[in-house]
Amino acid sequence: MNRLPKHVTLKHLTAFVAVAQESSFTHAAKRLFQTQSSVTSLVRQLEDALGTQLFARTSRRVLLTPAGEEFLPRVMRLLADFDGVIEDVVRFGALERGRVGVAAAPSAITQIIAPAAAAFSAQYPAVRLYLSDDNSGRIQRKVAAREVDFGLTSRWADAPSLQFDALLEDRFGVLYRQDDASLRPGLDGALRWTELSGRKLVGVVDETGIMALLRARADLPIEAAAPFYEASSTTSQAALVKAGMGVALLPALAAQRVLEPGLAFALLARPTVVRTVCIIRHKEYPLSPAALALIGAIHEYLRTAELPAGCRRVPKRARPKI
């Protein structure tokens, strides 16, 4: 095609459809709340732009030409699609539709996202949720690749494209068998690192925020960074601990998720180790209204939630954008 029509707008197409359906410029003008002369002018401009006569005008009626008859159903579909697109975008902004994808540590999903999502879904029932539990390394990669809207876990590694908004401080402790008589917390409810001397530790595989933090602390026993046993998840860690194979170093939030009869958890002191659980988002892309609303629901849930001992919400005004 050598020539494309210029200056054809929705006003031209809407006027054309109204005249075609009413078979009258006068009735079309009333329907569109315009003057007859303005509707006539719009149709003429459209015909001039297309280089084709769309109507055969008589003294009594306005009839479509063969070109107009072929043009009409396509224009009607175009206008319907346009209206649908606009409506969808408006509904998207009003949270009447949409989807939120979140990748998070299993403990964050169980203890934070799930209860917050219940309130969110009650308020926005048409918004779909996609939750993916994973380790910190893969969560960061998913956020960086925009596979999900945001992540919720501790930092695994520096990433220039990502923003880390501190949400919780989560203190480390030790998960052990309840019948282990040699481990008894002091009056402060905590155990000392020296009490773990000579014990086999059950750790988790690489790319977790837990191991990244333990390996970064030079003041911890060397076993903390190089556990004797390794498991693929905190659930597997707990199973090995319950089987009597060793003890596990876990943040309080993660320990709360796997704590069951036969197991006990105590915070560790001297030194104290704390991980920071963050909302991880991409720096260059704004979050959707639905994702922002879910983050708001998470903050609202944490405002009144009963958190495990050793877990503390970071005040909003102090949350740095790391």
C-alpha positions in Angstrom: 0.0 0.0 0.0 1.6 3.3 -1.2 -0.6 5.7 0.8 -2.0 5.4 4.4 -4.8 7.7 5.4 -3.7 10.5 7.7 -5.6 12.3 10.5 -8.2 9.5 10.9 -9.3 9.6 14.6 -11.8 7.8 16.8 -14.1 10.7 16.3 -14.2 10.1 12.6 -14.8 6.4 13.0 -17.5 6.9 15.7 -19.4 9.3 13.5 -19.2 6.9 10.6 -20.7 4.1 12.6 -23.4 6.2 14.1 -24.5 7.5 10.6 -24.4 3.9 9.2 -26.5 2.5 12.0 -29.0 5.4 12.0 -29.1 5.9 8.2 -29.3 9.6 9.0 -26.9 12.4 9.8 -29.6 14.1 11.9 -30.3 11.0 14.0 -26.6 10.3 14.3 -25.9 13.8 15.5 -28.6 13.5 18.2 -27.1 10.2 19.3 -23.6 11.7 19.6 -24.8 15.0 21.1 -23.3 16.9 18.3 -24.6 19.2 15.5 -25.5 17.7 12.2 -22.9 19.9 10.4 -20.1 18.5 12.7 -21.1 14.9 12.0 -21.3 15.6 8.3 -17.9 17.2 8.3 -16.4 14.3 10.2 -17.7 11.8 7.6 -16.5 13.9 4.7 -13.0 14.2 6.3 -13.0 10.4 6.7 -14.0 9.8 3.1 -11.4 12.3 1.9 -8.7 10.6 3.9 -9.7 7.2 2.6 -10.2 8.4 -0.9 -13.5 6.5 -1.0 -17.1 7.3 -0.8 -18.7 5.5 2.2 -22.3 6.7 1.9 -24.8 7.2 -1.0 -26.8 10.2 0.0 -30.4 10.6 -1.1 -33.1 13.1 -0.2 -34.7 10.6 2.2 -31.9 8.2 3.4 -28.2 7.8 3.8 -27.1 4.4 2.5 -23.8 2.6 2.7 -21.8 2.1 -0.5 -20.2 -1.3 -1.1 -17.0 0.2 0.3 -18.9 1.4 3.4 -20.6 -2.0 3.9 -17.2 -3.7 3.9 -15.7 -1.0 6.2 -18.5 -1.0 8.8 -18.0 -4.4 10.5 -14.2 -3.9 10.8 -14.6 -0.4 12.3 -17.1 -1.8 14.8 -14.7 -4.5 15.8 -11.9 -1.9 16.2 -14.0 0.4 18.3 -15.2 -2.5 20.5 -11.6 -3.7 20.9 -10.5 -0.1 21.8 -13.3 0.2 24.4 -12.3 -3.2 25.8 -8.7 -2.2 26.1 -9.6 1.0 27.9 -11.9 -0.8 30.2 -9.3 -3.4 31.0 -6.7 -0.8 31.8 -9.2 1.1 34.0 -10.1 -2.1 35.8 -6.4 -2.9 36.2 -5.7 0.4 37.9 -8.8 0.0 40.1 -7.7 -3.5 41.1 -10.7 -5.1 39.5 -8.4 -7.3 37.5 -4.7 -8.2 37.4 -2.1 -10.6 38.7 0.6 -10.4 41.3 3.6 -12.8 41.2 5.7 -13.1 44.3 8.8 -15.3 45.0 9.6 -15.7 48.6 11.4 -17.9 51.2 9.1 -20.7 52.4 9.0 -19.2 55.9 8.0 -15.8 54.5 5.2 -17.3 52.6 3.9 -19.3 55.6 4.3 -16.6 58.3 3.8 -13.4 56.3 2.5 -13.6 52.8 -0.3 -16.1 53.3 -2.1 -14.3 56.1 -1.6 -10.9 54.4 -2.8 -12.4 51.1 -6.0 -13.6 52.8 -7.0 -10.0 53.7 -5.8 -8.7 50.3 -7.9 -11.2 48.4 -11.0 -10.4 50.4 -10.6 -6.8 49.4 -9.6 -7.5 45.8 -11.2 -10.8 44.8 -10.6 -10.3 41.1 -6.8 -10.1 41.4 -5.0 -13.4 40.9 -2.0 -14.4 43.0 1.0 -16.5 42.0 3.4 -17.5 44.9 6.7 -19.3 44.3 8.8 -20.5 47.3 12.5 -20.6 46.6 15.9 -19.8 48.0 17.4 -16.3 48.1 19.6 -16.7 45.1 16.9 -17.8 42.7 14.4 -15.3 44.2 16.8 -12.4 43.3 17.3 -13.8 39.8 13.5 -14.1 39.3 13.0 -10.4 40.4 15.9 -9.3 38.2 14.4 -11.1 35.2 10.9 -9.8 36.0 9.5 -13.3 36.3 7.7 -12.0 39.4 6.6 -8.6 40.7 8.7 -8.7 43.8 10.5 -11.0 46.2 10.5 -11.5 50.0 13.6 -12.9 51.5 17.0 -11.9 52.9 19.8 -10.6 50.7 21.9 -13.3 49.0 24.3 -11.1 47.0 24.6 -7.5 45.8 22.6 -6.8 42.7 22.8 -3.3 41.1 19.4 -3.7 39.4 17.5 -4.6 42.6 16.2 -2.5 45.5 16.1 -4.1 49.0 13.6 -2.6 51.4 14.1 -3.8 54.9 11.0 -5.3 56.4 11.9 -7.6 59.4 14.9 -8.3 61.6 15.1 -12.0 62.2 17.5 -13.3 64.9 19.3 -16.6 64.5 18.9 -19.5 67.0 19.5 -23.2 67.1 16.9 -26.0 66.4 17.5 -29.1 68.5 15.8 -32.1 69.9 13.7 -31.3 72.9 15.1 -34.3 74.8 18.7 -33.1 74.3 19.6 -32.6 78.0 22.9 -30.9 77.2 21.3 -27.9 75.6 19.4 -25.8 78.1 18.8 -22.1 77.5 19.9 -19.6 80.2 17.6 -17.2 82.1 17.5 -15.0 79.1 16.1 -17.8 77.0 19.2 -18.0 74.8 22.0 -20.4 74.2 25.6 -19.5 73.7 27.6 -20.4 70.6 30.2 -22.2 72.9 27.5 -24.7 73.9 27.5 -25.9 70.3 31.2 -26.9 70.3 31.8 -30.4 69.0 28.3 -30.8 67.6 27.5 -31.7 64.0 25.6 -28.9 62.3 22.9 -29.5 59.7 23.0 -26.7 57.1 21.3 -25.9 53.9 22.7 -25.8 50.4 24.2 -22.7 48.7 22.3 -19.7 47.4 20.3 -19.3 50.6 20.3 -16.0 52.5 20.9 -18.1 55.7 24.2 -19.5 54.5 25.3 -16.2 52.9 25.0 -14.5 56.2 26.7 -17.2 58.3 29.6 -17.3 55.9 30.0 -13.5 56.1 30.5 -13.5 59.9 34.1 -14.0 60.7 33.3 -14.0 64.5 31.3 -17.3 64.3 32.7 -20.8 64.7 34.1 -22.2 61.4 31.4 -25.0 61.5 28.7 -22.4 61.0 29.9 -21.7 57.5 30.8 -25.3 56.8 28.1 -27.6 58.3 28.7 -31.4 58.4 25.4 -32.2 56.8 23.6 -30.2 54.1 19.9 -30.3 53.3 17.9 -28.7 50.4 15.4 -26.9 52.6 14.6 -26.0 56.2 12.0 -28.8 56.2 14.8 -31.3 55.4 17.0 -29.7 58.1 14.3 -30.2 60.7 13.9 -33.8 59.7 17.6 -34.5 60.2 17.6 -32.7 63.5 14.6 -34.7 64.7 16.4 -37.9 63.6 19.2 -37.0 66.0 21.9 -36.3 63.4 22.8 -32.8 64.7 21.5 -29.3 65.3 20.6 -26.6 62.9 21.2 -22.8 62.8 18.0 -21.0 61.7 16.4 -17.6 61.9 13.4 -17.5 64.2 10.9 -17.0 61.4 12.2 -20.1 59.5 12.3 -22.1 62.8 8.7 -21.3 63.6 7.6 -22.9 60.3 9.3 -26.2 61.0 8.9 -26.4 64.8 6.9 -29.5 65.8 6.6 -31.8 68.8 9.9 -33.3 69.7 11.9 -30.2 68.6 12.9 -27.1 70.4 14.3 -23.7 69.3 16.4 -21.2 71.3 17.9 -17.9 70.2 21.7 -17.7 70.1 23.8 -15.0 71.9 27.4 -14.0 72.2 27.5 -13.1 69.4 24.0 -12.2 68.2 23.3 -12.9 64.5 20.4 -11.2 62.7 19.2 -11.4 59.1 17.2 -8.7 57.5 14.2 -9.9 55.5 13.5 -7.5 52.6 11.0 -6.8 50.0 13.1 -7.1 46.8 12.0 -5.2 43.7 13.4 -4.1 40.4 14.8 -0.5 40.4 14.0 0.4 36.8 10.4 -0.9 36.6 7.5 0.5 38.7 5.3 -2.0 40.5 1.7 -2.5 39.3 -1.2 -1.2 41.4 -2.0 -4.8 42.5 1.6 -5.5 43.6 1.7 -2.2 45.6 -1.6 -3.1 47.2 -0.2 -6.5 48.3 2.9 -4.9 49.7 0.6 -2.6 51.6 -1.4 -5.6 52.9 1.9 -7.2 54.1 2.8 -4.0 56.0 -0.7 -3.8 57.5 -0.6 -7.5 58.6 2.9 -7.1 60.3 1.7 -4.0 62.1 -0.4 -6.1 64.5 0.9 -9.7 63.9 2.3 -11.7 66.8 5.8 -12.5 65.6 8.1 -15.2 67.0 10.6 -14.2 69.7 13.7 -12.9 68.0 11.7 -11.5 65.0 11.1 -7.7 64.9 9.4 -5.5 62.4 11.6 -2.7 61.1 9.8 0.6 61.6 8.6 2.0 58.2 10.5 5.3 58.6 13.7 3.4 59.2 13.4 1.1 56.2 16.4 1.9 54.0 16.4 1.5 50.3 19.6 -0.5 50.1 
